[in-house]
Amino acid sequence: MATPTETPTTAPEEPDPFYYDYNTVQTVGMTLATILFLLGILIIISKKVKCRKADSRSESPTCKSCKSELPSSAPGGGGV
């Protein structure tokens, strides 16, 4: 027979703070990666489209980075 001091006491179990639902973590991660990837592609494409429009007009200051990459579009027409 067990005495009252030998009976095991059970503490109420708390949820494990380090438990992760890996399926949800993977789904959210892939969704965010896809959104950021597409956003990056959209930004790159939008800058190239803006530069093409600016190159077709005469001396527009809207896209200085494109004009610095293309020496023939510099004011004077000379190269670097």
Backbone torsions as a table, in degrees:
resi	resn	phi	psi	omega
1	MET	NA	147.9	-179.3
2	ALA	-99.3	140.5	177.1
3	THR	-85.3	162.7	-178.5
4	PRO	-59.2	-25.3	179.3
5	THR	-78.9	-15.2	-178.5
6	GLU	-94.8	-6.5	-179.3
7	THR	-73.0	133.3	-178.9
8	PRO	-71.2	138.3	176.5
9	THR	-104.2	135.6	179.9
10	THR	-109.8	129.3	177.1
11	ALA	-84.7	149.0	176.8
12	PRO	-62.1	133.6	-176.6
13	GLU	-80.2	131.6	176.6
14	GLU	-97.5	149.3	177.6
15	PRO	-64.6	142.9	-179.3
16	ASP	-69.8	120.5	-178.2
17	PRO	-71.7	-11.9	-178.5
18	PHE	-105.2	20.9	176.8
19	TYR	-89.0	127.0	-179.8
20	TYR	-121.9	139.0	172.2
21	ASP	-86.8	95.4	-171.0
22	TYR	-64.0	-28.6	177.5
23	ASN	-64.8	-43.2	178.3
24	THR	-68.3	-40.8	179.2
25	VAL	-62.0	-42.5	179.5
26	GLN	-65.9	-42.5	-179.3
27	THR	-64.5	-45.6	179.9
28	VAL	-65.3	-41.5	179.5
29	GLY	-62.6	-44.7	179.4
30	MET	-67.5	-35.9	178.3
31	THR	-65.2	-46.3	178.8
32	LEU	-64.7	-40.1	178.8
33	ALA	-62.9	-41.1	179.0
34	THR	-65.0	-43.6	179.7
35	ILE	-63.2	-45.3	-179.7
36	LEU	-66.8	-37.6	177.4
37	PHE	-62.3	-48.3	-179.4
38	LEU	-66.0	-36.0	177.1
39	LEU	-64.3	-40.9	177.4
40	GLY	-63.4	-44.2	177.8
41	ILE	-62.3	-41.8	179.3
42	LEU	-62.1	-41.0	179.3
43	ILE	-65.6	-43.4	179.5
44	ILE	-62.8	-45.1	-179.5
45	ILE	-65.8	-39.7	-178.1
46	SER	-66.3	-34.8	177.5
47	LYS	-68.8	-38.5	179.5
48	LYS	-68.7	-38.1	179.1
49	VAL	-66.7	-41.2	179.3
50	LYS	-63.6	-38.5	179.7
51	CYS	-68.3	-38.5	178.6
52	ARG	-63.3	-41.0	179.0
53	LYS	-65.7	-39.5	-178.8
54	ALA	-69.6	-34.3	179.9
55	ASP	-70.1	-28.4	-178.8
56	SER	-74.5	-24.6	177.1
57	ARG	-90.1	171.3	-179.8
58	SER	-87.3	126.3	172.5
59	GLU	35.5	66.9	177.1
60	SER	-97.7	129.2	-178.3
61	PRO	-80.5	11.8	-175.5
62	THR	-73.3	-24.5	-175.6
63	CYS	-133.2	75.5	-177.5
64	LYS	-69.0	-32.7	-177.7
65	SER	-65.9	-36.1	178.6
66	CYS	-69.4	-39.1	-178.3
67	LYS	-70.0	-30.6	177.5
68	SER	-73.1	-25.7	178.2
69	GLU	-78.9	-26.2	-178.0
70	LEU	-106.9	99.1	-176.4
71	PRO	-65.0	-26.7	-177.8
72	SER	-70.3	-19.3	-179.1
73	SER	-91.6	5.7	178.7
74	ALA	-70.5	153.9	-178.0
75	PRO	-65.4	104.2	-175.7
76	GLY	131.9	-18.0	174.9
77	GLY	75.1	-2.3	-177.1
78	GLY	-85.1	160.5	178.3
79	GLY	-88.0	179.7	-178.8
80	VAL	-87.3	NA	NA
